[in-house]
Structure formats: structure tokens, C-alpha cells
Amino acid sequence: MTSLRRRLIILLVVSILGVVGLATFVAVKVLGGPSPELIMGPLAHQIQYMVQLVPGRAQTAGDALITVRDSPAPGIEDGKHTRVLNEILQQDGLDVSAVVTRNAGRPGMVASVALPGNRWMIVDVPDFGPPRDVWYGLVGWMALIVLGATPVSIYFTGVLVRPLEMLETAVSKIGSDGMLAGVPEKGPAEVRATARALNELSERLKTAMESRMRLVAAAGHDLRTPMTRMRLRAEFLDEDREKWLSDLDELDRIADSAIRLVREEVNQDAVEPLKLDRLVRDIEAEMVSLGHAVSIDHLDKVSVKAGALGLRRALRNLIVNAATHGKGCTVSLATQGGRAVLTIADRGPGIPPDLLNKAFEPFFRVDPARTQFIPGAGLGLAIAKEIIERYGGTITLENRPGGGLQQTVVFAIA
């Protein structure tokens, strides 16, 4: 019921049904039949002529289409029509009495006129009213309206909702860089105005993103010039020379990582099917050659769609992070329900639960004072997340029950 399409369909059907139903109900009530005066007036004149035709031998009624009985017609007396008929007969000077009855077994009414000799003349009363099963007909009429109005409502609702679906589709195509695909400016005036506003918003976002990237890249690049001068001067210092050089190395890593982060957002290599198991094995061999404690649990053969250089850089960052901060790590790759699940488990202290959602923020450190001796600028996870999500994957972090951190990367199988 939360769908706008369903709400519009129900609204249209109920509106059509309500208007037609109300009009039909009013018509039935207003045109339910003529008043008793209009029915009994002509009937009274008919009875007057028929009484005059009844001879003394009227019980045979051989020469006239007149029904004469010894008792009135059976049925339930209709008091209103009986009263009106007798009043009209008296006004016409006919000294007889009549009874109007209804028979539950058949529609219409019957007038029984008392004659001399304890006899009764039976006269059928024309029934100009609606049929007795009018309400069944009304229900059928409503059902026909629903059956006819539903497809019409579905069609016109589709026409009304189509521009909104176009906007929804365009918004759902927002990329990992936050850019919105262009929305066609067509349809009703309101839809065109909304599409134009979205396109203008997309342009402003693009300009702001490019400005931010240029700012970060320029800041990182400009930092290198004074750092180079400071390094040259530090070479001639005798006291605290090593501390100066260490600080300069950290500044250099921060500037270099910031520039790499911007490049990852701007430069995107071509997407192609990659053998993820082979890529993981190559990274593991590289890490081992560099002295990191990295081991492989098991690797299922699976391919994913991604950029070769970008994905390699992202996985390398994750494995280096686990091997450095987690005192070694174990890597496993498995296929689960059409997905490739890469798990990197380390044996380190993990991350406090209240800080897990901040681990992907740039320059994040669990304990800056305690980890200054570990190389890095705190951008490895941020860069890895940027790359993985760009290629349609997801990455999550969780603390292992036995201690350590587990990084889980999930991709759709190519």
C-alpha cells in the first residue's frame, strides 16, 4: 500500500465507483416508481368500466375478460395503494370497495373489487416500479464498474507515474563518486522542473567534488616543497636529527597518501573479469617476500568484474593493514550463493566496537599515541573502501570472538 502507483489506482477506482454508485442510488430512489395517485387513477376508471360491464350473470364472464371470484385475491394488503384507490373510486361516484394486495411469489399488485352477491372482481395492477431484485442488479452494476475502471485506472496511473519512475531510475544510478547521471528534462511542467533542478544539483556537486580534489592534491603537492627544504636543513643538525627526519617522513607519507586518495577518486581503470584467487595469491607472495606474516587458508577459483590495478591496490592495503596492525593474517576466498567472499582475519587487538563505524574515515587511528611507530597515514582503509565500492563490492569489519579483526570483502561473481 506504500506504492504511489497502487494508491493512485485505488483512488481512481474508488472515486469512479463512488460517483457512479451514488448517482445510481439516487436514480433508483428518485425513479423508483410513480406515485400511487398516478397508478390508481387510470386503474379506478378501468374498474368503473369493468363494473358496468359485469352483468347479473357475471360469474360466468363468458363475454368479457373479467375474473370474478368468491374471495379476494390472496396476498398482503398494501394499505397506501388501497386507500388511494378507494378514494378515487368514491370521487368518481362508484359505490364499491377495493383491496390492493401484493403476492410475495410474484411481482406487481392485484386489486380485488367487492361486487354484489359476495363476489370479487380481480384486476391486475400495472407495476411501473423497479424490479424487486434491484439491489442485486446494483451490486452487479458496481462490479461491472470496478472491472471496467480498474484497467483504465492502471493505464492512466502508469502514464502519471512514468516520469517519477524516470527520476527514481536516474537517482538510483548515482555512482560511488556521488555524481548523478543526467535526467531527461521532459514530461509535465513539474517533472521538467524537478529534472532540471536535479541536473543543476549534479553539476554543482561535480564542481564541488572537483574543487575538493584539486585542493587536496594541491595541498599534498605543495607540502613536499617545504618538507624537502626542512629535510636538507635537518641533515646539518647534530641534535635531534633522527627525530626531525622521522617527522618529515611521516609528513611525506601523509601527503603521498592524500594524493593517492584523490587519484583513486579521479583515475578509474577499465573494468574487466579478473581471477580473484590468482590476484590474492600474487599479493600473498609479495607480502611474504616483504617479510609480512601472511598465509592462505583456502582459495576457491572465482572471477569478478573490477579494475586490475585498483582492486590490487585495495586488497594490498587491506592485507598490509592486517599484517602490520594484526601481527599477521590469514586470507581465505569462498563462493557463497553467486558471490565471492574474501575474508582477511588477523590476530591483533581488534578495534573497539564504538569505533568500528569510523575505521574507514581518512586518517583514522585507534590510538594515535600508541601507533606512531607504525608507518602509514591512516588512509589505507579509506582508499580500499573507495575502490571496492566503485566496483560494486562491499567491505565490512568485525571483531573476532577469539581476538583480532576480520575484514570481509564481497563481490558478485562475474
Helices and strands as residue ranges (DSSP letters): H 4-30, H 36-53, E 67-69, E 76-77, H 79-91, E 98-102, E 109-115, E 119-125, H 134-172, H 189-234, H 241-266, E 272-275, H 276-289, E 294-299, E 303-306, H 308-325, E 329-336, E 339-346, G 353-358, H 380-390, E 394-399, E 405-412
